[in-house]
Amino acid sequence: MILFCDTGALIKLLIAEPGSDQMQQACSASEAVAVCRITWVEAMAGMARRQREDPISADDIEQARQRLIQRWDLFNIVEVNQQLVETAGRFADGFALRGYDSVQLAAAHELHVNTEQPLTFASYDRRLNQAAQLLQLEVLT
């Protein structure tokens, strides 16, 4: 099984927070973890925001950054190309999603369509999970 993580789900593998235990279990049960290329910038931006909002957490955030850097090459990366962004544009309109959420969903959908392995979509966004289910993706619950 491939575990596709949107940025929020991936962060739970890097920083201890609610949902981290579930993500660790799902990651351990999967054969591979996949992410979209944009997840890098979303994760780095999210961690920077957390550090600005809570300077006391700076050491924890820096450790999370280092974990992301060290693990990045272990992930299956779905690249962003014109076809993917056009699909994401349709998903944004059809499912009323934000831009990068649409790109995440399009990346998971593309991987699902183009692989023979079962895929589970991991996100902690209700609307994104509903859209994934409508696309017949297995959603981590």
PALOVEX-860817 format. One line per 10 residues: number of its first residue (from 1); for each residue x, y, z of N, C-alpha, C. Coordinates in steps of 0.001 Angstrom, whole numbers, padded with zeros to 6 digits. Each point is the difference from the previous one (the first is absolute). Example, Ala and Ser with C-alpha at 12.3 -4.5 7.8 and 13.67 -1.06 7.14 Angstrom:
% residues 2
1> 013190 -005690 007800 -000890 001190 000000 000900 001200 000000; -000350 001050 -000720 000820 001190 000060 -000770 001090 000730 $
% end
This chain:
% residues 141
1> 000835 -001178 000000 -000835 001178 000000 000882 001244 000000; -000381 000973 -000821 000672 001294 -000029 -000806 000954 000881; 000683 000694 000869 -000624 001025 000831 000340 001348 -000621; -001011 000691 -000541 000212 001339 -000545 -000331 001002 001088; 000958 000843 000345 -000177 000985 001075 -000099 001403 -000573; -001061 000709 000359 000011 001425 -000286 000915 000637 001044; 000194 001290 -000076 000983 000642 000874 -000351 -000127 001469; -001262 000193 000344 -000403 -000111 001407 000249 -001380 000564; -000258 -001020 -000794 000254 -001373 000446 001500 -000252 000139; 000773 000501 -000954 001454 -000205 000074 000582 000685 001230 $
11> -000484 001195 000315 000492 000724 001180 -000179 -000848 001256; -001076 -000776 000052 -000263 -000851 001164 001047 -001114 000127; 000704 -000299 -001081 001114 -000952 000072 001287 000674 000477; 000027 001315 -000043 001216 000749 000334 -000064 000659 001371; -001211 000366 000429 -000206 000722 001258 -001073 -000732 000799; 000246 -000229 001269 -001006 -000651 000856 -001166 000949 000221; -001160 -000425 -000460 -001230 000765 000156 -001164 -000974 -000114; -001225 000448 000275 -001130 -000923 -000149 -000023 -000607 -001403; -000152 -001300 -000061 000000 -000714 -001269 001333 -000619 -000359; 001059 000373 000708 001328 -000540 -000308 000071 -001512 000186 $
21> -000628 -000521 001055 000017 -001451 000220 -000677 -000728 -001155; -001145 000504 -000445 -000703 -000612 -001119 000877 000019 -001258; 000668 001109 -000241 000848 000103 -001190 001207 -000934 000101; 000578 -000122 001182 001129 -000918 000173 -000431 -001433 -000296; -001175 -000383 000484 -000512 -001347 -000251 -000260 -000214 -001487; -000622 000964 -000650 -000287 -000122 -001427 001287 -000070 -000811; 000974 000781 000396 001290 -000002 -000687 000682 -001356 000162; -000033 -000546 001195 000605 -001308 000257 -000682 -001112 -000783; -001297 000136 -000233 -000766 -001024 -000707 000111 000127 -001521; 000582 001084 -000488 000057 000224 -001446 001318 -000499 -000588 $
31> -000052 -000297 -001283 001211 -000390 -000723 000787 001220 -000437; -000705 001104 -000224 000639 001233 -000452 -000827 001187 000460; 000674 001127 000154 -000666 001262 000314 000219 000922 -001192; -001084 000595 -000482 000080 000903 -001141 -000470 001386 000401; 000591 000998 -000631 -000370 001395 000208 000090 000720 -001343; -000655 001128 -000089 000122 000857 -001170 001220 000906 000181; 000634 000369 -001086 001194 000853 000055 -000250 001273 000809; -001197 000574 -000072 -000283 001257 000713 -000007 -000164 001513; -000057 -001246 000470 -000056 -000245 001441 001236 000563 000697; 001129 -000014 -000694 001235 000541 000590 -000212 001455 000439 $
41> -000438 000841 -000921 -000151 001419 000323 -001132 000226 000994; -001081 -000756 -000129 -001094 000149 000965 000465 -000370 001399; 000764 -001077 000118 000488 -000441 001317 000982 001016 000578; 000940 000460 -000814 000982 000975 000487 -000689 001293 000419; -000972 000450 -000782 -000721 001227 000339 -000813 -000188 001277; -000631 -001154 000136 -000778 -000279 001208 000860 -000039 001248; 001171 -000623 -000122 000894 -000057 001161 000546 001378 000336; 000291 000809 -001001 000475 001365 000251 -001071 000816 000714; -001259 -000173 -000441 -001105 000721 000655 -000123 -000416 001458; 000085 -001306 000259 -000080 -000480 001391 001115 000593 000843 $
51> 001191 000065 -000570 001130 000542 000750 -000197 001487 000289; -000545 000740 -000947 -000270 001432 000233 -001053 000183 001079; -001035 -000839 -000027 -001100 000123 000954 000366 -000509 001382; 000941 -000921 000076 000395 -000600 001274 001524 -000167 000034; 000732 001107 000233 001461 -000050 -000041 000617 -001036 000952; -000725 -000366 001045 000518 -000986 000949 000162 -001362 -000675; -000779 -000251 -001052 000046 -001294 -000686 001104 -000071 -001052; 000879 000975 -000055 001004 000082 -001062 000838 -001271 -000124; 000432 -000580 001105 000818 -001220 -000067 -000785 -001168 -000573; -001255 -000150 000420 -000844 -001074 -000530 -000246 000176 -001498 $
61> -000226 001233 -000406 -000253 000280 -001415 001259 -000281 -000818; 001142 000386 000509 001246 -000259 -000733 000242 -001504 -000134; -000307 -000761 001028 000130 -001462 -000095 -000961 -000561 -001039; -001204 000543 -000057 -000979 -000447 -001001 000491 000329 -001411; 000571 001189 -000180 000573 000358 -001308 001076 -001005 -000403; 000873 -000329 000935 001078 -000944 -000299 -000556 -001381 -000345; -001074 -000418 000684 -000627 -001291 -000334 -000550 000029 -001422; -000629 001114 -000374 -000522 000121 -001358 001140 -000076 -001013; 001057 000724 000232 001148 -000013 -000911 000570 -001411 -000115; 000151 -000678 001114 000586 -001346 -000009 -000904 -001028 -000672 $
71> -001304 000131 000156 -000935 -001008 -000509 -000497 000284 -001415; 000183 001203 -000497 -000610 000401 -001265 000292 -000999 -001128; 001234 -000434 -000114 000370 -000925 -001080 -000639 -001373 000147; -000577 -000299 001160 -000654 -001293 000211 -001440 000001 -000510; -000555 001179 -000236 -001381 000106 -000448 -000097 -000179 -001510; -001114 -000564 -000450 -000324 000020 -001426 -000577 001379 -000270; 000592 000720 -000930 -000398 001375 -000278 -000862 000044 -001259; -001170 000605 000113 -000843 000249 -001168 000351 001406 -000487; 000462 000071 -001239 000431 001274 -000567 -001191 000826 -000460; 000179 001299 000032 -001007 000932 -000480 000301 000298 -001473 $
81> -000990 -000217 -000847 000141 000312 -001422 -001311 000624 -000476; -000067 000349 -001271 -001179 000692 -000518 -001267 -000837 000144; 000092 -001279 -000298 -001175 -000867 000127 -000503 -000032 001443; 000929 -000089 000952 -000380 -000050 001408 -000686 001294 000431; 000552 001143 -000407 -000613 001258 000431 -001347 000236 -000681; -000166 -000502 -001214 -001316 000111 -000636 -001027 -000854 000747; 000402 -001202 000390 -000881 -000844 000808 -000303 000687 001325; 001025 000568 000624 -000187 000710 001267 -000969 001168 -000173; 000082 000688 -001115 -000922 001100 -000262 -001448 -000480 -000073; -000201 -001145 -000640 -001355 -000573 -000051 -000464 -000408 001396 $
91> 000911 -000577 000783 -000360 -000411 001358 -000305 001207 000879; 000761 001077 -000168 -000244 001216 000791 -001411 000508 -000250; -000382 000005 -001255 -001335 000465 -000371 -001066 -001002 000438; 000184 -001250 -000343 -001012 -001012 000250 -000234 -000333 001461; 001063 000095 000816 -000112 -000370 001413 000129 001196 000939; 000104 001202 -000542 000158 001226 000795 001197 -000097 000942; 001158 -000354 -000586 001226 -000152 000781 000928 001191 -000212; 000874 000222 000972 001071 000982 -000149 001005 -000520 -001036; 000815 000898 -000525 000935 -000342 -001077 000926 -001158 000300; 000788 000104 001055 000971 -001072 000280 -000692 -001271 000463 $
101> -001149 000107 000649 -000751 -001213 000342 -000408 -000726 -001276; -000398 000750 -001007 -000371 -000595 -001281 001191 -000694 -000651; 001168 000613 000102 001207 -000610 -000561 000323 -001295 000751; -000128 000015 001320 000240 -001219 000784 -000949 -001116 -000435; -001270 000337 -000138 -000990 -000996 -000393 000273 -000518 -001406; 000333 000887 -000917 000314 -000414 -001370 001219 -000916 -000025; 000993 000282 000834 001201 -000843 000062 -000351 -001395 000511; -000809 -000070 001051 -000399 -001304 000535 -000841 -000755 -001022; -000909 000693 -000655 -000853 -000628 -001013 000839 -000535 -001156; 000955 000800 -000471 000872 -000437 -001092 000787 -001250 000397 $
111> 000541 000009 001197 000751 -001163 000469 -000908 -001219 000094; -001195 000194 000494 -000972 -001089 000128 -000326 -000610 -001370; -000220 000857 -000971 -000350 -000450 -001346 001169 -000717 -000678; 001214 000454 000280 001172 -000512 -000714 000786 -001079 000733; -000489 -000471 001120 000709 -001053 000721 -000919 -001197 000182; 000591 -001129 000135 -000788 -001212 000221 -000148 -000323 001477; 000701 000732 000844 -000074 -000233 001439 -001175 000763 000602; -000588 -000550 001055 -001035 000765 000706 000606 001285 000577; -000799 001047 000053 000461 001291 000493 -000972 000490 001063; 000554 000507 001091 -000793 000634 001051 000384 001466 000066 $
121> -000999 000858 -000005 000190 001444 000040 -000062 000462 001449; 001039 000687 000459 000049 000493 001378 -000062 001525 000005; -001045 000511 000622 -000181 001433 000168 -000842 000201 001252; 000164 001122 000632 -000813 000326 001171 -000932 001168 -000313; -000312 000155 -001286 -000910 001032 -000468 -001296 -000681 -000449; -001091 000313 000655 -001282 -000656 -000263 -000436 000141 -001454; 000042 001196 -000536 -000444 000237 -001378 000881 -000762 -000995; 001287 -000001 000234 000927 -000713 -000879 -000258 -001502 000048; -000258 -000523 001182 -000311 -001434 000126 -001312 -000350 -000704; -000981 000864 000107 -001272 -000254 -000689 000205 -000049 -001507 $
131> 000797 000927 -000519 000291 000015 -001439 000748 -001269 -000403; 000956 -000418 000821 000756 -001222 -000294 -000929 -001208 -000062; -000940 -000077 000918 -000948 -001112 000001 -000873 000016 -001248; -000394 001180 -000443 -000788 000103 -001225 000789 -000472 -001219; 001324 000091 000083 000868 -000482 -001077 000379 -001474 000184; -000666 -000651 000942 000214 -001433 000265 001370 -000300 000606; 000586 000965 000703 001251 -000241 000707 -000325 -000535 001394; 000787 -000937 000448 -000081 -000466 001393 000560 001126 000859; -000719 000363 001053 000404 001109 000855 000338 -000530 001387; 001126 000428 000533 000390 -000366 001353 -001005 000587 000973 $
141> -000585 -000851 000838 -000995 000491 000960 000433 -000275 001419 $
% end
